[in-house]
């Protein structure tokens, strides 16, 4: 903040989101809203939820490029540049994303 007050603006790099992949763990209402925002930035969206089939309407909208089953968290993480966890905190979701899943994530 001192730099701001002094009127000094240091340059920083901004990464472009277009072409990156966002994973959504918990593709319910909140996860879907995040996915729609990602699509607005021309991102690829992969998602995970209990029901592994997209409805006809979901498929027609084209928001999700690929849907993963709940036991495929490491496979989802392996293709993601960014991940949104939009699940309720329950015993079932506790520690769903652990060290192995984080290690599987793309290095970006």
N, C-alpha and C positions, 0 to 999 in steps of 0.2 A: 503493500500500500504506500510505502514511502516513495517508491518510484512513480506511482500514479500522482501523488501530491506534487512531486517535483516536475511532472509533465513528461516523464521519460517512459516511453513505451517500448519494451523489448519485444522483438519478433519471436514468434514461436511457430512451430509447424503444426498444421491441422491435418489430420488424416481424413481422406475422403471416404465416406461410407458406401458410395456406389460400388457395387460388385463384391462387397464384403458379405459374410454370412452371419446372420443372427440366429441363435438357437433360443427357443422358448420352451422352458420346462414348466409344464402346467398350462396347456392351451385351453383355458376357459375364457371368461369374458375379459379379464385383465390381460391375459396372454395374447388374446386375439387383438385387443386394442394396440398392444405393443407391436405385434406383427404387422398390423396395418400401417403404423408409423414407419416401420422399417421398409415396407414396400414403397412408401412415398419417397424414400431416399434411394430407391432402386437397389435395395439389398435383397439377397437371397434369404429365404426364411425356412428354417427347419423347426419342427415342433415335436413335443412329446406330451402324450396324455394317455389315460387308461384306455379309451376307445381308440383303436388303431386305424380305423377307416374314416376317411373324410366323407361327409354327407355329399349328396349331389350338388347342393347349393354351395358348400364350401369348396368343392372341386371346381365348380364353375367360376367362382370368384377368383381363384388362383392366388390366394394370399400365402398359403403354405406350399412350399415346393416339395417337401418330403415330411412324412409323419413317422415318428419312431415310437416303439412300445416302451413302457415304463422300465423295462429291464435293459434298455439299450442306451443308458446315459453316457457311457464311455464312447460309443459309436457316434452319438450326436455331438459330443464335445470335440471329437476329433476333426470335425468339419467346420467348427465355429470360430469366428473371429471375436464375437461377442455373445454373451449368454444372459438371458433374463430368467430369473427364477420367480415364477408367479404361482406358486403353490401355497396352500394354507400350511401353517406349521402344525403338523400332526406327528404322532409316533411313526407313521408310514413314510413321511417325507423328511423326518429328522435324519441328518447326515446323508441324504440322498446323493449329494455332490460332495464326495470326499477327495482325498489326496490322489487316488487312482484316476478319478474323472478329471481332475484339474491337470494332472500330468498328461492325460490323453489329448488335451485341448491343443489346437494349433498354436504355434509359437508366436503368432502375431498378437 
